[in-house]
Amino acid sequence: MCIAKRFSLMVFLTWCVALASAPVLANAASAQTPTPVSPEIARKLNEIITHAALDGSRPGGMIVRVHSLKDNRVWEGAAGAFDGATEVPIKPTDPFRTASIAKSFAAGVVWRLIEEHKLGLDDLMSKYLDPSLVSRIHVLNGVSYGERITIRQLLTHTSGVRDFAASDEPWERYVFMHPEKRWERQEYFEYAISDGPPYFVPGEGHHYSDTGYELLGLVIEKVTGKPLPQVYHEFILDPLGLKETYQEGREPAVGRPRSHNYIGFLDETPYDPTQDGPACGGFVSTAQDLARYITAVLQGRFFKDTKTLPATLEPTHLPETPPDPDSEARKFTSRLMFYSREFDGVEFIGHGGFWGSVMFYQPQRQLVITGTSNQVERKVPLAAIARAFDISITESVQQLSGAAH
């Protein structure tokens, strides 16, 4: 790890630990009414997302919300269409599918159960799951390793369990061919088992795995004795006031209709939402709700113990297996709740999702950026959005002049 990267991470960890040890101050700050960004920054942000959303002919409306925790300024914007077929403009407050951002919600529940001493980070998953599933889910070279997999390994994608939702593999092709199929939890595991061998022996590498988080979902349900959507409400959605967030297809929809999401020109909106598992995906939410969640976590307000937040930020130093040069170039680091990586040279921590959804924090500028592109082939330009807050000398002097008067 280079000195600059180590330094920036140290700054970020120091900031998080300080906030976690001062929850009263964090609560006071979060209760203040946000103020708008300057006209110059607003202009920049509008230009950035309009260019990104309208770059090319592919449909999908972009939503972006930026909250500066340094001075409590907020900007919300949107560009493109709510539905590519009608060209109705999308709004900053419209709901959208969040896909893999759900993993951060599942991880949050796991950590709360750890705080309550109902679950241990290094517990074996076999303590909680059906032995027949444990014995079959990770068989490598004729040896079953399911008994060796821990909660920590599932959280950090280091279990080696095969990803049932890996791109261009049988599960994804089957989904496209059967858009109305309702998926059962066991089917995710059967696809992982039949699709190919695990990636490595547990604890000997890193490879992203939706299957691993679905196993965590089963663990959560076993420990709590409740279905996962109910657990999310009790630990996260209701306490934090996330009133427009729900598990699509597994509980009644709330709030306004969600915006349409696309793969290229294919409108995937009508596809049955249970194609996403409830622990690895499946949420519909808004940019504001996602901002509330990641902010509550990073300000230490979500956890009960001040030691928990620093523990969740512990990095995983295991090689990507099989090797992935792109992951190394992005400086991707898996952690125990979020992951950190670079976008165009700017460091972020948080989580993204398949449909272009984002829930990230930029530590140097103290920005929370949430939203979506609603398009698999188009990304929210996070780095450009963050750099828009690097104001010019002229604007800085104008702000000082305005404050003096």
TAVEN-V547506 format. One line per field, one symbol per residue. ss: DSSP state (A for helix, B for strand, O for the rest). psi: psi as a letter, one per 20 degrees, with the letter a starting at -180 (. if undefined). burial: b if it has 9 or more other ideal C-beta (glycine too) atoms within 8 Angstrom, else e. A space follows every 50 residues. Layout:
ss = ???
psi = ???
burial = ???
//
This chain:
ss = OOAAAAAAAAAAAAAAAAAAOOAAAAAAAAAOOOBBOOAAAAAAAAAAAA AAAOOOOOOOOBBBBBBBOOOOBBBBBBBOBBBOOOOBBOOOOOBBBOAA AAAAAAAAAAAAAAAOOOOOOOOBAAAOOOAAAAAAAOBBOOBBOAAAOB AAAAAOOOOOOOOOOOOOOAAAAAAAAOOOOOOOAAAAAAAAAAAOOOOO OOOOOBOOOAAAAAAAAAAAAAAAOOOAAAAAAAAAAAAAOOOOOBBBOO BOOOOOOBOOOBBOOBBOOOOOAAAOOOOOOOBBBOAAAAAAAAAAAAOO OOOOOAAAAAAAOOOOOOOBOOOOAAAAAOOOBBOOOOBBBBBOOBBBBB BBOOOOOBBBBBOOOOBBBBBBOOBOOOOOOAAAAAAOOOOOAAAAAAAA AAAAO
psi = prggghghhggggggghghhimhggghgghiqpqqqrqhggggggggghg gghjorjproqpppppooihjkqppprqqaqhohhikppqqhjqrrpici hhhhgghggghhhghjkiqqhjqphihirphhgghhhnoplippjhiipr gghghjkjhipqohkqqkrhggghghimhjpppqghhghhghgihaqrhr ppjjapppohghhhghghgghgghkqqghhggghhfgghiknikpropii rqqqbrqqrqqqodioojgiqpijhpqihibiqparhgghggghghgijj ihrhpiigghhhipqomqqporqnhggghilpopajgaqqrqoljppqpc qrrhjjqqnqpohhilpppqbqikohjpqpmgghgghiinqrgghghhgg ghhh.
burial = eeeebbebbebbbebbbebbebbeebbebbeeeeeebbebbbebbbebbb ebbeeeebbbbbbbbbbbbeebbbbbbbbbbbbbeeeebbebebbbbbbb bbbbbbbbbbbbbbbeeebebebebbebbeeebbbbbbbbeeeebbbbbb bbbbbbbbbbbbbbbbeeeebbbebeeebeeebebeebbebbbebeebbb ebbbbbbebbbbbbbbbbbbbbbbeeebbebbbebbbeebebebbbbbeb eeeeeeebbbbbeeeebeeebbbbebbbbbbbbbbbbbbbbbbbbbbbbb bbbeebebbbbbbeebebebbeeeeeebebbbbbbbbbbbbbbeebbbbb bbbebbbbbbbbbebbbbbbbbbbbbebebbbbbbbebbebeeebbeebe eeeee
//
